[in-house]
C-alpha cells in the first residue's frame, strides 16, 4: 500500500489541508485506489469556547498544558479544555 499526499496550510482560514490517495498494488499492478481529504482547523484562543457554550457547557476552563497552566494567548502548542454543565 502506498500513500501519496501533499499537505498545505491556508493562513486565512487556519486550516491544514491533507489530500491524499491510498493505492494498493500487487507488484506493479494497481488493484485499488481510494482518495482521502483530511482537513484540520487550528483554533485560536477564544474560538472554540463559543462552540462549547452552544453545546450546553457552562463552565469552560482552557489550559495551555497538561499541568493545567491557564491559557493566556495563542503562543502555546496546545489547548486543553475542561468543561462541565
Secondary structure, DSSP 8 states (H G I E B T S, - for coil): -EEEEEEEEETTTTEEEEEEEEEEEETTEEEEEEEEEEEEE---TTTHHHHHHHTT--EEEEESSTT--B--SS-SS--EEEEE-
